[in-house]
């Protein structure tokens, strides 16, 4: 006798379950390599900081990193180390987001949206250049500017929200996230003043301090998520 065929309804159920199964398998693979997350994040952090600090010397030793922003130097060296570091940091941030949403319930919702804006904004700002050392901005320069502003505003906001959600259960992680976020917000305020009434005085220095706080914040979050992946402290919970 011929083998009975499954009805159409059963086949549809099986087909519909496949995407969900693929997502679970993807997250399982990410979780299995969770021990590599913190090293990857910290490597991206170190590369980004080295690019911001050392790349200006290769672009033009006569230009001062104290008075010019990272974007100014990136525009003078298209495809150079600064843009590469920005894109890499953005992609690593999106990878961190994918793992953190699985391991850290406090990350879901608003913090995930803000971290996604940070990662996507960095990648977009790296791909779309600004105009080199001019006040007459083109359309691509405006895209670069607003992508950068959105990214650098989103990460401190994510850090503050996440620090409040984690609570004492996260130990010093929540404290570091809160302090670094507040320092980044203060740096953004000083940078906004320098870009306007301050006549761009020391705007490059202020921006690099702000960026340092933000990328270190990523490293702190990556280390915490890695500990969760190892099961050292169990799954984090929302603070009451």
Secondary structure by P-SEA (a helix, b strand, c coil): cccccccaaaaaaaaaaaaaaaaaaaaaaaaaaccaaaaaaaaaaaaaaaaacccccccccccccccccaaaaaaaccccaaaaaaaaaaaaaaaaaaaaaacccccccaaaaaaaaaaaaaaaaaacccccccccccaaaaaaaaaaaaaaaaaaaaaaaaaaaacccccaaaaaaaaaaaaaaaaaaaaaaaaccccccaaaaaaaaaaaaaaaaaaaaaaaaaaaaacccccccccc
